[in-house]
Every structure is written in C-alpha cells, then in structure tokens.
C-alpha cells in the first residue's frame, strides 16, 4: 500500500459567484418603492497552504478532484448572498506547483505560505447596485462569474540541509537513525529505503535537518531504479554527503567507482555542481572495511573531498561527522542573502492601455480583454435590458470606436472572448447605443412626471379611506 507520494496531478475548481437579484420593493402605500435586489456572493477560492504537519501528498493521490463552494445568489430586500467558503488544501513544506506544461507557478517554502490555485468567481450585482440617476429602476441584474478551474501538478522537494546519497545498502538509513531520532527501515538488502527519510540533528548550537535519499544506481537520472523519483529531494540541500560502503559484499564494486557513478548521475540531473561535498567511509568497524578506508582515503583527499570515517553500528566517528556537517551548514546559511521585508509593488497601467484590443481575423473581428470578457459572462442574454446595458458598457469602453478603426463595417461578425463559447454577434454601428439611443431604458417616469392636482387629491382620499377601514376593522368594542 502506498504511504508516500511526492508528485500528484490535482484538478481544482473554484466556486462560482452567485447571481445578482432583480427585485422591486413592495410595501403598502409605496407602489414605487424602487429596486432592492441584493448582490450575489463571491465564489470560494482553492488555496494551497504549507503545513509542517503534512509530509506527503498521499491525500491528493487518492482524491485528486477538489472544488470550493459556490456563492449564494442575492435576494430582495437588499440582502446580499453569502460568499462561498474557501477550500484550504494543506501541503508539505517544499511543494512546487507547476502547470501541465511544466512551468513553475509557485514554490511553497515555509510554514503558512499560500498560493491560490483557483480564483473564485465574482458575485453579480443586484439591480439596487445598478440603479443610477438615469436608470432608476433596472429590470435586470448581473450574473455571477464562473470560478476558475484547471489542472496543476504538485511536486514535493524535501527541505533539508544535508542529503545523504549513495548506493543501496551503503548505510544511509543507519546513519540517519543514529544521528537523529528518525527510525527508518533498515535491512541488509538493496532498496530498503523506498521513501526519503528526514531527521533533525543538533550539534552544539546548530540545528539542521538531514535526509537520506533512496539508493541511486547507474541510469538513475534517466529513470532507472528509484533515483529519478527521488533525485528532486536533493535539490534544496546545502551539503551533499556521499556514503561509501567500505565493506560491500559485491566483489565487482569498489568505493571509488561507486563515487564516480553517483557523481555522474548527479551531474546528468543538473543543478548541484555548487553544493559542497563530504565523503563518509562507512562500516570501518569491520577489519576489511578499515583496511579499504586506509587505502582509498588519500585518493579521495587528493580529489579535494573532506573525508570522515564512521561506523553507524559501532557509533564510531559520529560526533565528528555531526559537527563537521553543522559547520558547513552554518557557513551555507551565512552565505545566503538576507530576505528582504515584504514590499508592496505598485505597477500602474500604461496611460494608453485601453483594457482591451480588437484583432482582425479571417472573416470576423475578435475583441479580447479582461473587462469585455467579464462583462459578457455577467450578462443575461435572455433579458433585453441586460443586453442593452452590455452594449452601453462596451460603447463607453471604446470597443465600437476600435472596431471602426480596425475596418469593421455594418453586418460584420464580431466575437468577444478567446474561447469557442465566446459571444458572436453581427455588428451594427450606431451613433448612440443602448440607453443613449432609447433614452428610457430602466426609467420610470412616474417618479418624476408631474400629476394633475385633481389626481393627487383622489389618491390622498383613497389612502385615507383605506386607513379608516383598517382602523374600523381592528378597533376595540
């Protein structure tokens, strides 16, 4: 049964925004109460958050489809819909978020680091929010936007200061078990370690993390054995420690050849040339192991390696090893540039940025831009007044002027949006569109038009008679 997963493909979908409400206030003696439709709620986001208590992506391997809740629609009486609940997905420290093409979207390091994997849709405005001096009683509301959805790839790269690399059964798991409190599986056969093990080591005032990487073999960087699955876990380390077995049972192997093979695989994987190396000669408690260590140590030092002799079983040389690694880790940390405090970067739009563009394509003209595309998604095309409102917005944005500049003529096909389900219409240019042309859309002249005095007196008499009838019906005997 799989217990450790360090790469998954996650299908995320944010919540849709709630629709706005088109409603008119109704109350006795107030036949013209005005619009009171509330706004729709915002759809929930899908948010990835680093949680130190999470060490694997196993949950998302079993349940890769995750969706946030939708926003609620608005209601009459100026009641806005409830926002959708954000979906919080905890991920391990060191998780990298990529798109399906392999482009890095986010590198999540540090407790509490967040990334919005899918943005929730905006809620639609109700007709109360759409009312204006010219449009006093809108008979429509805006639709909620659909939430973003898509696929992301999560890759876990262990955040460790020291990485132990070497052939299978070289003693990496044994070393990490005696240097730290980690309890990995240990046996005398290859590929005992099937997942990276992480331990915490304290050496004097320095505390650092150490990880053993599953055994590497020739061809690991091309996918042979387990190497390709776990080589990514050494990318973040500050120190690479080669664990060489000086008492290997295989007669055709020797420590120097093992070192050359592992270095070749690391070189082919790439990005690790600048990491300091330490060579650990393990199993020197065995007489043959100590003899071989004495023979090869001068060659290793001649290559520029720092060499330490240890025995995980007999606990020999462990203190020297832990303090030597602590010194290298401390130097690496000191050499890192200090992280600057978070700064707010303001990037104003260019003065000539219209917010959209018109592209002439074969047989039609396409309008692209965040605003017109969003407005189209928010429009209820079954409502003529809503369609007219969209026409007004596009005209004020300057879309019609740009179509004229692009060479569009009456009857030409215009498409808004890049997708196959974009809105397509035959363009009819006009000097005044929508409310400017009709002049009365969304208006109720009963608010403003003067009434004859006789009509006003009759209305007051009717209201007085109704009030007296209600009093007679409920007065005490």
Secondary structure, DSSP 4 states (H G I P E B T S, - for coil): ------EEEEEEEPPPPPPP---B--BTTBTT--B-PPPPPPPPPEEEEE-TT----HHHHH--EEEPPPPPPPBTTTBPPPPPPPEEEEE-TTEEEE-TT--EEEEE-STT-EEEEEPPPPPPPPHHHH--SS-SS-S--PPPPPPPEEEEEEEE----SEEEE-STTSSHHHHHHHHSS------SSTT---S-EEEEEEETTEEEEEEEPPPP-TTGGGT-TTHHHHGGGGTT-SEEEEEEETT-S-TT--HHHHHHHHHHHHHHH-S-TTSEEEEEEE-TTSHHHHHHHHHHHHHHHHTT-EEEE-BTTTTBSHHHHHHHHHHHHHHHHHHSPPPPPP-----PPPTT--S-EEEEETTEEEEE-HHHHHHHHT--TT-HHHHHHHHHHHHHHTHHHHHHHTT--TT-EEEESSSTT-EEEE----SS-THHHHS-TT--GGGTS---HHHHHHHHHHHHHHHHHHHHHH---
